[in-house]
Amino acid sequence: MDQPDTPSLYAWAGGTDAFVRLCEAFYDRARADDLLAPMFAEMDPGHARYVALWLAEVFGGPPVYTEQHGGYAHMLSLHIGRGITEPQRRRWLNLMMDAADDAGLPADPEFRAAFVGYLEWGTRLAASNSQPGADPVRRAPVPRWGWGVAPPYLG
C-alpha cells in the first residue's frame, strides 16, 4: 500500500514530459512495425500527445486528458470495433517497454513492475473491448494506477 509521502508514478517517471517522450518513442517504433503500422496509418498528428496525457493521468498526473478529451468514455470509443488481436496487443506492449527505455523512464524494478502492470491490464481490456459484439462498460472513471505491493524504497 502506498504511503502518504510516496511520490506518484507520474512524479517518479518525470511528469508529463516523460510520458510525451515515451509516446513519441513508441509511435516512432509503431509506425515502423509491420504488425502495428496499419493500425496507426491514419493517426491524428496529435495522437502521441493524447496518449501521453492519458498515461500521465492514469499514473497520478493532472486530469488533462479527461478535461480536454472526455476521459474514459472517449478512450473507449477509440477502441470499439477495432478487433485488436493478441499478437497486436503483445507487440504494442513490447514496443511500449522498448520505448520506456528509449525515453529514459525509471528502470527500477518497483516502477517498471507498476508500469507493466497497468500496460498489461490496459491492453487486455482494450483488446477485449475492441472485439466484434463486445459490450464494454461505457462510463467509468479514468483508472488511477499506483505502486501496488512494491512502492519505491526511499531509505
Secondary structure by P-SEA (a helix, b strand, c coil): cccccccccccccccaaaaaaaaaaaaaaaaacccccccccccccaaaaaaaaaaaaaaccccccccccccaaaaaaacccccccaaaaaaaaaaaaaaaaaacccccaaaaaaaaaaaaaaaaaaaaaaccccccccccccccccccccccccc
